Amino acid sequence: MGDCSACPQAGWPATAQVASQQAEHLAEQITAYLDGKAPTAFSFGDKGMLMSFGDGGDLGLVAGPKNDYVRISGHVSHAAYRGLERQHQWVLLSTKTTLEGAVSDVVDALS
């Protein structure tokens, strides 16, 4: 469905988070269709947002336990941002590349 897709009628933001969830849903629906099952509607689950400002640091709003948002910053937001980056890398590249990157993150954090 594409990176940064938009559906103005649904009110979803035009972000990669929506597109990623749509891609997962579509893959499940194709499998279900091939198994003779009826497709289900897509439902977006907002997990918040993470932003990286390079050397300026990272900032995030993540979904909290009460359907609210918790602001994170500093080391916590940096770790969350890098973790999300590694998750995307795992999907697109491979386990080996992701593990190499994660080890590099740990070495950088310790130095």
C-alpha positions, 0 to 999 in steps of 0.5 A: 500500500506504500510508504506514507500512504494516506486515507483522508476519510479514515483520519489516519496520518500519512506515516510509515507507521500506518503503511507498515501496519497496512502491509502486515494486514495485507499479507495476512489477508492474502493468506486468508483469501488463499485459504478461502476465508473472507477478508477483514477490515484494516484497523490502525493502532497508533503506537505514538511517534519517534523523532530523531534530530541527529546530534540534537537528540531524539524525542518520542510520544509513545502509547501509554497504558491508558490510551494516553501518550507518554513523552520520552527523551534522552537515552530512552527515546534514543534506544527506542528510536534505534530499536525501531530502526533495527526492527525495520532493518530486520524486515528488509535486510536480514538477521545478520545485518540487524545483529551486526547493527545492534552490536554496533549500537551497544559498542557506541553506547558503551564508548 
